[in-house]
Amino acid sequence: MGHALHLPLSVTQSTTSAPGAAWRGRMPFEEVGTREHPVLCASELYARICVRDPYFALRDVTVVGEGEVLARVPVEQEPGQEASPINAAEVGRHLAILGSCASSLVNPKEGQHYYLARRARLERLHEGPLPRATGLLWGAARAEFKDKRTATASTLLASEEGLPLFSVEVDYNVLSAAAFQRLFQCARQDMRREPRERARCEGSPADFAAMRQNPHRLPLPLRDYVRDGECLKATLGPVSAELCKGHFAMHPVLPVAVVMSGLSGMAGALLHQLLGNASARYLVTRGEVRADSLAYAGETVTFGSHLHEVEGRDHRFYCWASVGERLVGVMELTLTCLE
């Protein structure tokens, strides 16, 4: 997939001029506790957005305006050498889900819908390194429909104290449940019949623990790393249904945010190799993502990262993921080295 190295994203620049501009200068977190707001229960959200736990990990999703929601955001992964309260890939996961929650509130059509992230733009808002968060963060999202099949959400992540950390703008393709099942019939797997019954009868406590495990707490198990100059490649797969937990029921596909977490990790690994320092800390300053397709359970995915340019401490990478000749997604990522 060498052609992906020079494939521009052509992402339209966000019109957001400052952190929180989508809320016209007010920080939505400031309203918490000032008046009563409806909290959406998990079962209601699952029915709307077709994503469920453990991929969905938001807490106390609260409606605070027209197409506007707040939530508490957990930190499930270790940031590693990324010197932020939460790594940027996990930011993308939680805020893309929160944006779909907000979008579901202004969807002009009733019923279940799938919100497939197709583009995203992430920007770091905090200055300098910060320690890993030890508690829940704040997430906010405001969404609107562009037409009946596309939605956009402006999202914000802040510290417990309300300090803006990251902003992410996400564009979605929106499919009804019937349309999704028709288009992705090839991904369907019946995962709830015999295997689980057999586990109930014959499984050990360790088997049950594995069934309850949240794979999204861990980095992707990439293998077969190959370095060629300023390019690094690795392989994932065949993708297990376990890695797709919560995305989607009966149709396990690798979430876009999980693919991008693998690419972000590849860029970080390549940075460390180029610097000759495996402990060098860095910050994700900005990222632009385009999802071209989805990777299904059972497929093998190739991940690649290529250093495009260096300006001062900023290192810009082009990253891509593919299944054979089919491009799954591309990302342009800027890492700011702190060493």
Secondary structure, 3 states (H helix, E strand, C coil): CHHHHHCCCCCCCCCCCCCCHHHCCCCHHHHCCCCCCCECCHHHHHHHHCCCCCCCCCEEEEEEECCEEEEEECCCCCCCCECCCCCHHHHHHHHHHHHHHHHHHCCCCCCCEEEEEEEEEEEECCCCCCCCCCCCEEEEEEEEEEECCEEEEEEEEECCCCCEEEEEEEEEEEEEHHHHHHHCHHHCCCCCCHHHHHHHHHCCHHHHHHHHCCHHHCCCCCEEEEEECCEEEEEECCCCHHHHCCCCCCCCEECHHHHHHHHHHHHHHHHHHHHCCCCCCEEEEEEEEEECCCEECCCCEEEEEEEEEEECCEEEEEEEEEECCEEEEEEEEEEEECC
